[in-house]
Amino acid sequence: MDRADAYLYGQILGSHSFLLKGGFLRPDEYSEIDEQYFLPGGETGTAATVLSSLGVSVRMDGTWIGTKVAPMLDSFYADKSVDLSSLTYRSDDEGVMDYIVIAGTVRSPMGRFQTLFSSGKRWWGIPKKEDIEGCRAAAIDPYFGEESLLAAKICADLHIPYVTIDCPHTHPLHRSAAVNVVSKECTPQHYPGMEAEEIMALMIRETDGLTIITQGSGDMLYGRRDSGIHRMSPFNVDVRSTLGAGDTFKAGCVYALLHGMSDEDTVRFASACSAVAISRFPLPLHPPTLDEVMGLIRTGEIRPD
């Protein structure tokens, strides 16, 4: 792939997911596994899968991949518009993986990320200008410190708008992002005891970009400094699994940037992408298609593609 529509930088994992029968895990009780998979995950890996399904070509970089993760990624993306050539391969490590137990709308992720981040060692790639130039939009996960900021600086130098996630109003990525999507899981960490409207008021003062706060089944808030705060209800669908919902929302925002959507249309499109995603499992094998997303927006129903 010579030129990609979008550049994605951040977490790219091998995700082991387990869908349980009969409810979530209970101490000292047996649980039956209904389905299990080893597929691409992480905020960037999932977004790349969704964007490819929407017809967008992607180049991604971020987490180093290793002897167990790399073959799975190569096989999975072989027939998709996702360029893996920027990823760093490590022959001395299996690669970063997580393990996710799921039952309906409840899930519990497990991994070794606290150990990895506290090691003081870098286990992710360094963004390169040649990988980003020529793209028309980007998405940057905030987890990789100076390297995440470098990706944002390169985007700014090249005048490429980017989407980020879960950055508080004081974060440099928030201030220069075209879109910052903040989840309900993130707000209590940075803004304990504050209402969503109070948080939005803080955030829109610090950026010219669009800020979106998602609240699960509750209303989404979105706005800018010059247009104030608006609300939108999410789509009502039957939920199979919420795994990847936020990553899919991010992918929808990237698609919206590529197509010059208004703020209202951006939020609606991203919400529809996320709604389609949570209606099936596993998401990487059944990502939303553009026809499904547009059909949901038009009719309020998810219809077979």
GUZALO-497454 format. One record per residue: residue number from 0; residue in three letters; x, y, z of N, C-alpha, C, O in turn. Coordinates in steps of 0.1 Angstrom, whole numbers. Example, Ala and Ser with C-alpha at 12.3 -4.5 7.8 and 13.67 -1.06 7.14 Angstrom:
2
R, 0, Ala, 132, -57, 78, 123, -45, 78, 132, -33, 78, 142, -33, 85
R, 1, Ser, 128, -22, 71, 137, -11, 71, 129, 0, 79, 134, 11, 80
***
This chain:
305
R, 0, Met, 9, -12, 0, 0, 0, 0, 9, 12, 0, 16, 15, 10
R, 1, Asp, 9, 20, -11, 17, 32, -12, 13, 43, -4, 21, 50, 3
R, 2, Arg, 0, 46, -4, -6, 57, 4, -18, 53, 11, -27, 46, 5
R, 3, Ala, -20, 56, 23, -32, 53, 31, -41, 65, 33, -36, 76, 34
R, 4, Asp, -53, 62, 34, -63, 73, 38, -60, 78, 52, -61, 90, 55
R, 5, Ala, -58, 69, 61, -57, 72, 75, -45, 66, 82, -41, 55, 78
R, 6, Tyr, -39, 73, 91, -27, 68, 99, -32, 66, 113, -39, 75, 119
R, 7, Leu, -30, 54, 119, -34, 51, 133, -22, 47, 141, -13, 40, 137
R, 8, Tyr, -21, 53, 153, -10, 51, 162, -15, 47, 176, -22, 55, 182
R, 9, Gly, -10, 36, 181, -14, 33, 195, -14, 18, 198, -5, 11, 193
R, 10, Gln, -23, 13, 206, -23, 0, 211, -28, -10, 200, -39, -9, 195
R, 11, Ile, -19, -20, 197, -23, -31, 188, -19, -44, 195, -7, -47, 197
R, 12, Leu, -29, -52, 198, -27, -63, 206, -32, -76, 200, -39, -76, 190
R, 13, Gly, -28, -87, 206, -34, -100, 203, -44, -102, 215, -40, -103, 226
R, 14, Ser, -57, -102, 212, -67, -103, 222, -73, -117, 223, -79, -122, 213
R, 15, His, -73, -123, 234, -79, -136, 237, -93, -132, 243, -93, -127, 254
R, 16, Ser, -104, -135, 237, -117, -132, 242, -125, -145, 245, -124, -155, 237
R, 17, Phe, -132, -145, 256, -140, -156, 260, -154, -152, 263, -157, -144, 272
R, 18, Leu, -164, -157, 255, -178, -154, 257, -184, -165, 265, -183, -177, 261
R, 19, Leu, -189, -162, 277, -194, -172, 286, -209, -175, 284, -217, -166, 280
R, 20, Lys, -213, -187, 288, -227, -190, 289, -232, -188, 303, -224, -189, 313
R, 21, Gly, -244, -184, 305, -250, -184, 319, -245, -174, 328, -246, -176, 340
R, 22, Gly, -241, -162, 323, -237, -151, 332, -223, -150, 335, -215, -159, 330
R, 23, Phe, -219, -140, 342, -205, -137, 344, -199, -146, 355, -206, -153, 362
R, 24, Leu, -186, -146, 355, -178, -154, 365, -183, -151, 380, -186, -140, 383
R, 25, Arg, -184, -162, 387, -187, -161, 402, -177, -169, 409, -173, -179, 405
R, 26, Pro, -172, -163, 421, -162, -170, 429, -166, -185, 432, -177, -188, 436
R, 27, Asp, -156, -193, 430, -157, -208, 433, -168, -215, 425, -173, -226, 430
R, 28, Glu, -173, -209, 414, -183, -216, 406, -178, -218, 392, -170, -210, 387
R, 29, Tyr, -182, -229, 386, -178, -232, 372, -185, -224, 362, -197, -220, 364
R, 30, Ser, -178, -220, 352, -184, -212, 341, -181, -219, 327, -170, -224, 325
R, 31, Glu, -191, -220, 319, -189, -226, 306, -186, -216, 295, -192, -205, 294
R, 32, Ile, -175, -219, 287, -172, -210, 276, -180, -213, 264, -180, -225, 260
R, 33, Asp, -187, -203, 259, -195, -205, 247, -187, -203, 234, -188, -212, 225
R, 34, Glu, -179, -193, 234, -171, -190, 222, -157, -184, 227, -157, -177, 237
R, 35, Gln, -146, -187, 220, -134, -181, 223, -126, -178, 210, -127, -186, 201
R, 36, Tyr, -118, -167, 211, -111, -163, 198, -97, -157, 202, -95, -152, 213
R, 37, Phe, -88, -157, 193, -76, -149, 193, -75, -141, 181, -72, -146, 170
R, 38, Leu, -77, -128, 183, -79, -118, 172, -73, -105, 175, -69, -102, 186
R, 39, Pro, -71, -96, 165, -65, -83, 167, -74, -75, 177, -86, -75, 176
R, 40, Gly, -68, -68, 186, -75, -60, 196, -67, -47, 199, -58, -43, 191
R, 41, Gly, -70, -41, 210, -64, -28, 213, -71, -17, 206, -78, -19, 196
R, 42, Glu, -70, -5, 211, -78, 7, 206, -74, 9, 191, -83, 12, 183
R, 43, Thr, -62, 8, 187, -58, 10, 174, -60, -2, 165, -65, 0, 153
R, 44, Gly, -58, -14, 170, -60, -26, 162, -75, -27, 158, -78, -30, 147
R, 45, Thr, -84, -25, 168, -98, -26, 165, -103, -15, 156, -110, -18, 146
R, 46, Ala, -98, -3, 158, -102, 8, 149, -97, 6, 134, -105, 9, 125
R, 47, Ala, -86, 0, 133, -81, -3, 119, -90, -13, 112, -93, -12, 101
R, 48, Thr, -94, -23, 120, -103, -34, 114, -116, -27, 110, -121, -30, 99
R, 49, Val, -122, -19, 118, -135, -12, 115, -133, -3, 103, -142, -3, 94
R, 50, Leu, -123, 5, 103, -121, 14, 91, -119, 7, 78, -124, 11, 68
R, 51, Ser, -112, -4, 79, -110, -12, 66, -124, -17, 62, -126, -17, 50
R, 52, Ser, -132, -22, 71, -146, -26, 67, -154, -15, 61, -163, -17, 53
R, 53, Leu, -151, -2, 65, -159, 9, 60, -153, 14, 47, -158, 24, 41
R, 54, Gly, -143, 8, 42, -137, 11, 29, -125, 21, 30, -122, 27, 20
R, 55, Val, -119, 22, 42, -108, 32, 44, -95, 24, 44, -94, 13, 50
R, 56, Ser, -85, 29, 37, -72, 23, 37, -64, 29, 49, -65, 41, 52
R, 57, Val, -57, 20, 57, -51, 24, 69, -36, 20, 70, -33, 9, 65
R, 58, Arg, -28, 28, 75, -14, 24, 79, -14, 26, 95, -17, 36, 100
R, 59, Met, -9, 16, 102, -8, 17, 116, 5, 14, 122, 13, 6, 116
R, 60, Asp, 8, 20, 134, 20, 18, 141, 17, 19, 156, 6, 24, 159
R, 61, Gly, 26, 14, 164, 23, 14, 178, 30, 3, 185, 42, 1, 184
R, 62, Thr, 23, -5, 193, 28, -16, 201, 37, -25, 193, 33, -29, 181
R, 63, Trp, 48, -29, 198, 57, -39, 192, 49, -52, 191, 42, -55, 200
R, 64, Ile, 52, -59, 180, 45, -72, 179, 56, -83, 179, 68, -81, 176
R, 65, Gly, 52, -95, 183, 62, -106, 186, 58, -119, 179, 50, -119, 170
R, 66, Thr, 64, -130, 184, 63, -143, 177, 49, -149, 177, 46, -157, 168
R, 67, Lys, 41, -145, 187, 27, -151, 187, 17, -141, 181, 8, -146, 174
R, 68, Val, 19, -128, 183, 10, -119, 178, 11, -116, 163, 2, -115, 156
R, 69, Ala, 24, -115, 158, 26, -111, 144, 20, -121, 134, 14, -116, 125
R, 70, Pro, 21, -134, 136, 15, -143, 126, 0, -141, 125, -6, -142, 114
R, 71, Met, -6, -139, 137, -21, -137, 137, -25, -124, 130, -34, -124, 122
R, 72, Leu, -17, -113, 132, -20, -101, 125, -18, -102, 110, -26, -98, 102
R, 73, Asp, -7, -108, 106, -4, -110, 92, -15, -118, 85, -20, -114, 74
R, 74, Ser, -20, -128, 91, -30, -136, 85, -43, -129, 85, -51, -129, 75
R, 75, Phe, -47, -122, 96, -60, -116, 97, -61, -104, 87, -71, -103, 80
R, 76, Tyr, -50, -96, 85, -51, -84, 77, -46, -87, 62, -46, -77, 54
R, 77, Ala, -44, -99, 59, -38, -102, 46, -48, -98, 34, -43, -94, 24
R, 78, Asp, -61, -99, 37, -71, -95, 27, -78, -82, 30, -89, -79, 25
R, 79, Lys, -72, -73, 38, -78, -61, 43, -69, -49, 39, -57, -51, 37
R, 80, Ser, -75, -37, 39, -67, -25, 35, -60, -19, 47, -62, -7, 50
R, 81, Val, -52, -27, 54, -45, -23, 65, -30, -26, 63, -26, -38, 62
R, 82, Asp, -21, -16, 63, -7, -17, 61, 0, -19, 74, -1, -11, 83
R, 83, Leu, 7, -31, 76, 14, -34, 88, 29, -31, 88, 36, -34, 97
R, 84, Ser, 33, -26, 77, 48, -25, 74, 55, -16, 84, 68, -17, 85
R, 85, Ser, 48, -7, 91, 55, 2, 100, 57, -4, 114, 64, 1, 122
R, 86, Leu, 51, -16, 117, 51, -22, 130, 65, -28, 132, 72, -32, 123
R, 87, Thr, 69, -27, 145, 82, -33, 149, 81, -47, 154, 73, -50, 163
R, 88, Tyr, 88, -56, 147, 87, -70, 151, 98, -74, 161, 110, -70, 158
R, 89, Arg, 95, -81, 171, 105, -86, 181, 105, -101, 181, 95, -107, 185
R, 90, Ser, 116, -107, 178, 118, -121, 178, 120, -127, 191, 120, -139, 193
R, 91, Asp, 123, -118, 201, 126, -123, 215, 114, -122, 224, 116, -123, 236
R, 92, Asp, 102, -119, 219, 90, -118, 227, 78, -122, 220, 78, -122, 207
R, 93, Glu, 68, -127, 227, 56, -132, 220, 47, -120, 215, 39, -122, 206
R, 94, Gly, 49, -108, 221, 40, -97, 217, 30, -94, 228, 28, -103, 237
R, 95, Val, 25, -83, 229, 15, -79, 239, 2, -85, 236, -4, -84, 225
R, 96, Met, -4, -91, 247, -17, -97, 246, -26, -94, 258, -20, -90, 268
R, 97, Asp, -39, -94, 256, -48, -93, 267, -58, -105, 267, -59, -112, 257
R, 98, Tyr, -65, -106, 278, -75, -117, 279, -88, -111, 285, -88, -104, 295
R, 99, Ile, -99, -113, 278, -111, -106, 281, -122, -116, 283, -125, -124, 274
R, 100, Val, -129, -116, 294, -140, -125, 298, -153, -116, 296, -154, -105, 301
R, 101, Ile, -162, -122, 288, -174, -114, 285, -187, -122, 287, -187, -135, 285
R, 102, Ala, -197, -116, 293, -210, -122, 294, -220, -110, 292, -222, -102, 301
R, 103, Gly, -227, -110, 281, -236, -99, 278, -230, -86, 278, -220, -84, 271
R, 104, Thr, -235, -77, 286, -230, -63, 286, -219, -62, 296, -213, -51, 298
R, 105, Val, -215, -72, 303, -204, -72, 313, -191, -78, 307, -192, -89, 301
R, 106, Arg, -180, -72, 310, -167, -78, 305, -156, -74, 315, -158, -64, 323
R, 107, Ser, -146, -82, 316, -135, -79, 324, -122, -82, 317, -119, -94, 314
R, 108, Pro, -114, -72, 313, -101, -74, 307, -90, -77, 317, -90, -72, 328
R, 109, Met, -81, -85, 312, -69, -88, 321, -56, -87, 312, -57, -89, 300
R, 110, Gly, -45, -83, 318, -33, -83, 311, -21, -80, 320, -22, -81, 332
R, 111, Arg, -10, -75, 314, 1, -71, 322, 6, -57, 319, 18, -54, 318
R, 112, Phe, -4, -48, 317, -1, -35, 312, 6, -26, 323, 15, -18, 321
R, 113, Gln, 1, -28, 336, 8, -21, 347, 22, -24, 348, 31, -16, 350
R, 114, Thr, 25, -37, 346, 39, -42, 347, 47, -36, 335, 58, -31, 337
R, 115, Leu, 41, -36, 323, 48, -31, 311, 51, -16, 313, 62, -11, 310
R, 116, Phe, 40, -8, 316, 42, 6, 317, 52, 10, 329, 58, 21, 328
R, 117, Ser, 52, 2, 339, 61, 6, 351, 75, 1, 349, 84, 4, 357
R, 118, Ser, 78, -6, 338, 91, -11, 335, 101, -1, 332, 113, -3, 333
R, 119, Gly, 96, 11, 327, 105, 22, 323, 111, 20, 309, 119, 28, 305
R, 120, Lys, 107, 9, 303, 112, 6, 289, 101, 9, 279, 89, 7, 282
R, 121, Arg, 106, 13, 267, 96, 15, 256, 93, 2, 249, 102, -6, 246
R, 122, Trp, 80, -1, 247, 76, -13, 240, 67, -9, 228, 57, -17, 225
R, 123, Trp, 70, 2, 222, 62, 7, 211, 71, 14, 201, 82, 19, 205
R, 124, Gly, 66, 15, 189, 74, 22, 178, 74, 37, 179, 66, 43, 187
R, 125, Ile, 83, 43, 172, 84, 58, 171, 78, 62, 158, 82, 58, 147
R, 126, Pro, 68, 71, 159, 61, 76, 147, 71, 82, 137, 80, 89, 141
R, 127, Lys, 69, 80, 124, 78, 85, 114, 70, 94, 104, 58, 90, 100
R, 128, Lys, 76, 105, 100, 69, 114, 91, 65, 108, 78, 54, 110, 73
R, 129, Glu, 74, 99, 73, 71, 93, 60, 59, 83, 60, 53, 81, 50
R, 130, Asp, 55, 79, 72, 44, 70, 74, 31, 78, 74, 20, 73, 70
R, 131, Ile, 32, 91, 79, 20, 99, 81, 17, 108, 69, 5, 110, 65
R, 132, Glu, 27, 113, 62, 25, 122, 51, 17, 115, 40, 20, 103, 37
R, 133, Gly, 8, 122, 34, -1, 116, 24, -14, 111, 29, -24, 110, 21
R, 134, Cys, -15, 109, 42, -28, 105, 48, -36, 118, 50, -31, 129, 50
R, 135, Arg, -49, 116, 51, -59, 127, 52, -65, 128, 65, -72, 138, 68
R, 136, Ala, -63, 118, 74, -68, 119, 88, -59, 109, 96, -53, 100, 90
R, 137, Ala, -60, 110, 109, -52, 102, 118, -60, 99, 131, -69, 106, 134
R, 138, Ala, -55, 89, 138, -60, 87, 152, -48, 83, 160, -40, 76, 156
R, 139, Ile, -47, 90, 172, -36, 88, 181, -40, 84, 195, -47, 92, 201
R, 140, Asp, -36, 73, 200, -39, 69, 213, -29, 77, 222, -18, 79, 218
R, 141, Pro, -33, 81, 234, -25, 90, 243, -15, 82, 252, -9, 89, 260
R, 142, Tyr, -14, 69, 251, -8, 61, 261, 7, 61, 260, 14, 56, 270
R, 143, Phe, 13, 65, 249, 27, 63, 247, 36, 75, 249, 46, 77, 242
R, 144, Gly, 32, 84, 258, 40, 95, 262, 45, 104, 251, 37, 109, 242
R, 145, Glu, 58, 106, 250, 65, 115, 241, 62, 110, 226, 61, 119, 217
R, 146, Glu, 61, 97, 224, 58, 92, 211, 44, 96, 206, 42, 99, 194
R, 147, Ser, 34, 95, 215, 21, 100, 211, 21, 115, 208, 15, 119, 198
R, 148, Leu, 29, 123, 216, 30, 137, 213, 37, 140, 200, 34, 149, 192
R, 149, Leu, 47, 131, 197, 54, 133, 184, 45, 130, 172, 45, 137, 162
R, 150, Ala, 36, 120, 173, 27, 117, 163, 18, 129, 161, 15, 133, 149
R, 151, Ala, 13, 135, 172, 5, 147, 170, 12, 159, 164, 6, 166, 156
R, 152, Lys, 25, 161, 168, 33, 172, 162, 35, 170, 147, 33, 179, 139
R, 153, Ile, 37, 157, 143, 39, 155, 128, 26, 157, 121, 26, 163, 110
R, 154, Cys, 15, 153, 127, 2, 156, 121, 0, 171, 120, -5, 176, 109
R, 155, Ala, 3, 179, 130, 1, 193, 130, 10, 199, 119, 5, 208, 111
R, 156, Asp, 23, 195, 118, 32, 200, 108, 27, 197, 94, 29, 205, 85
R, 157, Leu, 20, 186, 92, 15, 182, 79, 0, 186, 77, -5, 184, 66
R, 158, His, -5, 193, 86, -19, 198, 86, -29, 186, 84, -38, 187, 76
R, 159, Ile, -27, 175, 91, -35, 164, 91, -43, 163, 104, -37, 162, 115
R, 160, Pro, -57, 164, 103, -65, 164, 115, -65, 150, 122, -64, 140, 115
R, 161, Tyr, -65, 149, 135, -65, 136, 142, -76, 135, 153, -80, 145, 158
R, 162, Val, -79, 123, 155, -88, 119, 166, -80, 113, 177, -71, 105, 175
R, 163, Thr, -83, 117, 190, -77, 111, 201, -88, 106, 211, -100, 109, 208
R, 164, Ile, -85, 100, 222, -94, 94, 231, -90, 97, 245, -78, 97, 249
R, 165, Asp, -100, 99, 254, -99, 99, 268, -88, 108, 274, -81, 105, 284
R, 166, Cys, -86, 120, 267, -76, 130, 272, -84, 140, 280, -94, 146, 275
R, 167, Pro, -79, 143, 292, -85, 154, 300, -82, 168, 293, -74, 169, 284
R, 168, His, -88, 178, 298, -87, 191, 292, -74, 197, 292, -70, 206, 284
R, 169, Thr, -65, 193, 301, -51, 198, 303, -41, 191, 294, -30, 195, 293
R, 170, His, -45, 180, 287, -36, 172, 279, -33, 179, 266, -42, 184, 259
R, 171, Pro, -20, 179, 261, -17, 185, 248, -24, 179, 237, -28, 186, 227
R, 172, Leu, -27, 166, 237, -34, 160, 226, -48, 165, 225, -53, 166, 214
R, 173, His, -55, 168, 236, -68, 174, 236, -68, 187, 229, -77, 191, 221
R, 174, Arg, -58, 195, 232, -58, 209, 228, -56, 210, 213, -61, 219, 206
R, 175, Ser, -49, 200, 207, -47, 201, 192, -54, 191, 184, -53, 191, 172
R, 176, Ala, -63, 183, 190, -70, 173, 183, -82, 179, 175, -88, 189, 180
R, 177, Ala, -85, 173, 164, -98, 176, 157, -110, 171, 165, -120, 177, 165
R, 178, Val, -108, 159, 171, -118, 153, 179, -112, 146, 190, -102, 138, 189
R, 179, Asn, -118, 148, 202, -114, 140, 214, -126, 133, 219, -136, 140, 223
R, 180, Val, -126, 120, 219, -137, 112, 224, -134, 107, 238, -125, 99, 240
R, 181, Val, -142, 111, 248, -140, 108, 262, -151, 98, 267, -163, 102, 266
R, 182, Ser, -147, 87, 272, -157, 77, 276, -161, 79, 291, -154, 86, 298
R, 183, Lys, -173, 73, 294, -178, 74, 308, -168, 67, 318, -169, 70, 330
R, 184, Glu, -160, 57, 313, -150, 51, 322, -139, 60, 325, -133, 58, 336
R, 185, Cys, -136, 70, 317, -125, 79, 319, -128, 91, 328, -120, 95, 336
R, 186, Thr, -141, 96, 327, -144, 108, 334, -142, 107, 349, -137, 117, 355
R, 187, Pro, -147, 97, 356, -145, 96, 370, -130, 97, 375, -127, 102, 386
R, 188, Gln, -121, 92, 366, -107, 92, 370, -101, 106, 370, -94, 109, 379
R, 189, His, -105, 114, 360, -100, 127, 359, -109, 138, 366, -104, 149, 370
R, 190, Tyr, -122, 135, 367, -131, 145, 372, -141, 139, 382, -153, 138, 380
R, 191, Pro, -135, 134, 393, -144, 127, 403, -155, 137, 408, -152, 148, 412
R, 192, Gly, -167, 132, 408, -178, 139, 414, -184, 150, 405, -194, 156, 409
R, 193, Met, -178, 152, 393, -183, 162, 384, -194, 156, 375, -192, 145, 370
R, 194, Glu, -204, 165, 371, -213, 161, 361, -208, 163, 347, -198, 170, 345
R, 195, Ala, -213, 155, 338, -208, 155, 324, -208, 169, 318, -199, 173, 311
R, 196, Glu, -219, 177, 321, -220, 191, 316, -209, 200, 321, -203, 208, 314
R, 197, Glu, -205, 198, 334, -194, 206, 339, -181, 202, 333, -173, 211, 330
R, 198, Ile, -179, 189, 330, -167, 185, 324, -166, 190, 310, -155, 195, 305
R, 199, Met, -177, 190, 302, -177, 195, 289, -174, 210, 288, -166, 214, 280
R, 200, Ala, -179, 217, 298, -176, 232, 298, -161, 234, 300, -156, 243, 294
R, 201, Leu, -155, 226, 308, -140, 227, 310, -133, 224, 297, -124, 231, 293
R, 202, Met, -137, 213, 290, -130, 208, 279, -131, 217, 267, -121, 219, 260
R, 203, Ile, -143, 222, 264, -144, 229, 251, -137, 243, 252, -135, 249, 242
R, 204, Arg, -134, 248, 264, -127, 260, 265, -112, 259, 261, -106, 269, 258
R, 205, Glu, -107, 247, 261, -93, 245, 259, -89, 240, 245, -77, 238, 243
R, 206, Thr, -98, 240, 236, -95, 235, 222, -105, 241, 212, -116, 245, 215
R, 207, Asp, -100, 242, 200, -109, 245, 189, -116, 233, 183, -125, 235, 174
R, 208, Gly, -112, 221, 187, -117, 209, 182, -130, 205, 188, -136, 212, 197
R, 209, Leu, -135, 194, 183, -148, 188, 188, -145, 179, 200, -137, 170, 199
R, 210, Thr, -153, 181, 211, -152, 172, 222, -165, 164, 223, -176, 169, 222
R, 211, Ile, -163, 151, 225, -175, 142, 226, -173, 134, 239, -163, 128, 242
R, 212, Ile, -184, 134, 248, -184, 125, 259, -194, 115, 257, -206, 118, 256
R, 213, Thr, -190, 102, 257, -200, 91, 256, -203, 86, 269, -195, 86, 279
R, 214, Gln, -216, 81, 271, -221, 77, 284, -228, 64, 283, -239, 62, 289
R, 215, Gly, -223, 54, 275, -229, 41, 274, -243, 43, 268, -244, 48, 257
R, 216, Ser, -254, 38, 275, -267, 40, 270, -273, 53, 272, -284, 56, 268
R, 217, Gly, -266, 62, 280, -271, 75, 282, -267, 85, 271, -260, 81, 261
R, 218, Asp, -273, 97, 271, -270, 107, 261, -256, 110, 259, -248, 111, 269
R, 219, Met, -251, 112, 247, -238, 117, 244, -238, 132, 244, -248, 138, 240
R, 220, Leu, -228, 138, 249, -226, 152, 249, -215, 156, 239, -205, 149, 238
R, 221, Tyr, -217, 166, 231, -207, 171, 222, -207, 186, 220, -218, 192, 222
R, 222, Gly, -196, 191, 216, -196, 206, 214, -182, 212, 212, -172, 205, 212
R, 223, Arg, -183, 224, 209, -170, 232, 207, -171, 245, 215, -182, 249, 220
R, 224, Arg, -160, 252, 215, -159, 265, 223, -169, 275, 217, -176, 282, 224
R, 225, Asp, -171, 275, 204, -179, 285, 197, -193, 281, 194, -201, 289, 189
R, 226, Ser, -197, 269, 198, -210, 264, 195, -218, 259, 207, -230, 255, 205
R, 227, Gly, -211, 258, 218, -218, 253, 230, -219, 238, 231, -213, 231, 223
R, 228, Ile, -227, 233, 240, -229, 219, 243, -242, 214, 238, -252, 220, 239
R, 229, His, -241, 202, 231, -253, 196, 225, -254, 182, 231, -245, 176, 236
R, 230, Arg, -266, 176, 229, -269, 162, 234, -274, 154, 222, -281, 159, 213
R, 231, Met, -271, 141, 223, -277, 132, 213, -279, 118, 220, -270, 114, 227
R, 232, Ser, -290, 112, 217, -292, 98, 223, -285, 88, 214, -286, 90, 202
R, 233, Pro, -280, 78, 220, -274, 67, 212, -285, 58, 205, -296, 59, 209
R, 234, Phe, -281, 50, 196, -291, 41, 189, -294, 30, 199, -285, 25, 206
R, 235, Asn, -306, 26, 198, -311, 15, 207, -311, 2, 199, -318, -1, 190
R, 236, Val, -301, -7, 203, -300, -20, 196, -299, -31, 207, -296, -29, 219
R, 237, Asp, -301, -44, 202, -299, -55, 211, -284, -57, 213, -277, -59, 203
R, 238, Val, -279, -58, 225, -265, -58, 228, -260, -73, 229, -265, -80, 237
R, 239, Arg, -250, -77, 221, -244, -90, 222, -231, -89, 231, -229, -97, 239
R, 240, Ser, -223, -79, 228, -211, -76, 235, -207, -62, 233, -208, -57, 222
R, 241, Thr, -203, -55, 244, -198, -41, 243, -183, -40, 240, -178, -29, 239
R, 242, Leu, -177, -51, 239, -162, -51, 236, -159, -44, 223, -165, -48, 212
R, 243, Gly, -151, -34, 223, -147, -26, 211, -157, -15, 207, -155, -9, 197
R, 244, Ala, -166, -12, 216, -176, -1, 213, -169, 12, 211, -171, 19, 202
R, 245, Gly, -161, 15, 221, -154, 28, 221, -144, 29, 209, -142, 40, 203
R, 246, Asp, -137, 18, 206, -127, 18, 195, -134, 20, 182, -129, 27, 173
R, 247, Thr, -146, 14, 181, -154, 16, 169, -159, 30, 167, -160, 36, 156
R, 248, Phe, -163, 36, 179, -167, 50, 178, -156, 59, 173, -158, 68, 165
R, 249, Lys, -144, 57, 178, -132, 64, 173, -130, 62, 158, -128, 72, 151
R, 250, Ala, -132, 50, 154, -130, 48, 139, -141, 55, 131, -138, 61, 121
R, 251, Gly, -153, 56, 137, -163, 64, 130, -160, 78, 129, -163, 85, 119
R, 252, Cys, -153, 84, 139, -149, 98, 139, -138, 100, 128, -138, 111, 122
R, 253, Val, -129, 91, 127, -119, 92, 116, -126, 92, 103, -122, 100, 94
R, 254, Tyr, -135, 83, 101, -143, 82, 88, -150, 96, 86, -149, 101, 74
R, 255, Ala, -156, 101, 96, -162, 114, 95, -153, 125, 91, -156, 134, 82
R, 256, Leu, -141, 126, 97, -131, 135, 93, -127, 134, 78, -126, 144, 71
R, 257, Leu, -125, 122, 74, -122, 120, 60, -132, 125, 50, -129, 128, 39
R, 258, His, -145, 125, 55, -156, 128, 46, -162, 142, 49, -173, 145, 44
R, 259, Gly, -155, 150, 58, -159, 163, 60, -173, 165, 67, -180, 174, 63
R, 260, Met, -177, 156, 75, -190, 156, 81, -191, 168, 92, -181, 172, 97
R, 261, Ser, -203, 173, 93, -206, 182, 104, -204, 176, 118, -203, 163, 119
R, 262, Asp, -204, 184, 128, -203, 178, 142, -214, 169, 145, -212, 158, 150
R, 263, Glu, -226, 173, 142, -238, 165, 144, -238, 152, 137, -240, 141, 142
R, 264, Asp, -234, 152, 124, -233, 140, 116, -222, 131, 120, -223, 119, 120
R, 265, Thr, -211, 137, 125, -199, 130, 130, -204, 121, 142, -201, 109, 143
R, 266, Val, -211, 127, 152, -215, 120, 164, -225, 110, 160, -225, 98, 165
R, 267, Arg, -234, 113, 151, -245, 103, 147, -238, 91, 140, -242, 80, 142
R, 268, Phe, -229, 94, 131, -223, 83, 123, -214, 74, 132, -215, 62, 132
R, 269, Ala, -206, 80, 141, -198, 73, 150, -207, 64, 160, -203, 53, 163
R, 270, Ser, -218, 70, 164, -227, 63, 173, -233, 51, 166, -235, 40, 172
R, 271, Ala, -237, 53, 153, -242, 42, 146, -232, 31, 144, -235, 19, 145
R, 272, Cys, -220, 34, 141, -209, 24, 140, -208, 16, 152, -207, 4, 152
R, 273, Ser, -208, 23, 164, -207, 16, 177, -219, 7, 179, -217, -4, 185
R, 274, Ala, -230, 12, 176, -243, 4, 178, -242, -9, 170, -246, -19, 175
R, 275, Val, -238, -8, 158, -237, -20, 150, -227, -30, 156, -229, -42, 156
R, 276, Ala, -216, -24, 161, -205, -32, 166, -210, -40, 178, -206, -52, 180
R, 277, Ile, -218, -34, 187, -221, -41, 200, -233, -51, 197, -237, -58, 207
R, 278, Ser, -238, -51, 185, -249, -61, 182, -244, -75, 178, -252, -84, 176
R, 279, Arg, -230, -76, 178, -225, -89, 173, -212, -92, 181, -206, -84, 187
R, 280, Phe, -208, -105, 179, -195, -110, 186, -190, -121, 177, -198, -130, 173
R, 281, Pro, -177, -122, 175, -167, -112, 179, -166, -100, 168, -168, -103, 156
R, 282, Leu, -163, -89, 173, -163, -77, 164, -153, -78, 153, -157, -75, 141
R, 283, Pro, -141, -83, 155, -131, -83, 143, -136, -92, 132, -133, -89, 120
R, 284, Leu, -144, -102, 135, -149, -111, 124, -162, -105, 118, -166, -110, 107
R, 285, His, -168, -96, 125, -181, -91, 120, -181, -75, 121, -191, -70, 128
R, 286, Pro, -172, -68, 116, -172, -54, 118, -183, -47, 110, -188, -52, 101
R, 287, Pro, -187, -35, 115, -198, -28, 108, -194, -25, 93, -182, -22, 90
R, 288, Thr, -203, -26, 84, -201, -22, 71, -208, -8, 69, -216, -4, 77
R, 289, Leu, -204, -1, 58, -210, 12, 56, -225, 11, 53, -232, 19, 57
R, 290, Asp, -229, 1, 46, -243, -1, 43, -251, -3, 56, -262, 2, 58
R, 291, Glu, -246, -11, 65, -252, -13, 78, -253, 0, 86, -264, 3, 92
R, 292, Val, -242, 7, 87, -242, 20, 94, -252, 30, 89, -260, 35, 96
R, 293, Met, -252, 32, 76, -261, 41, 69, -276, 36, 70, -285, 45, 72
R, 294, Gly, -278, 23, 70, -291, 18, 71, -297, 20, 85, -308, 24, 87
R, 295, Leu, -288, 19, 95, -292, 22, 109, -296, 36, 111, -306, 40, 118
R, 296, Ile, -288, 45, 105, -291, 59, 106, -304, 63, 99, -312, 71, 104
R, 297, Arg, -307, 57, 88, -319, 59, 80, -332, 54, 87, -342, 60, 88
R, 298, Thr, -330, 41, 92, -342, 34, 96, -343, 31, 111, -354, 28, 116
R, 299, Gly, -332, 33, 118, -332, 29, 132, -331, 14, 135, -332, 10, 146
R, 300, Glu, -328, 7, 124, -327, -8, 126, -315, -13, 118, -310, -7, 108
R, 301, Ile, -309, -24, 124, -297, -30, 117, -303, -41, 108, -309, -50, 113
R, 302, Arg, -300, -40, 95, -305, -49, 86, -294, -57, 80, -283, -52, 79
R, 303, Pro, -296, -69, 75, -286, -77, 69, -279, -70, 58, -286, -63, 50
R, 304, Asp, -266, -71, 57, -258, -64, 47, -261, -69, 33, -256, -65, 23
***
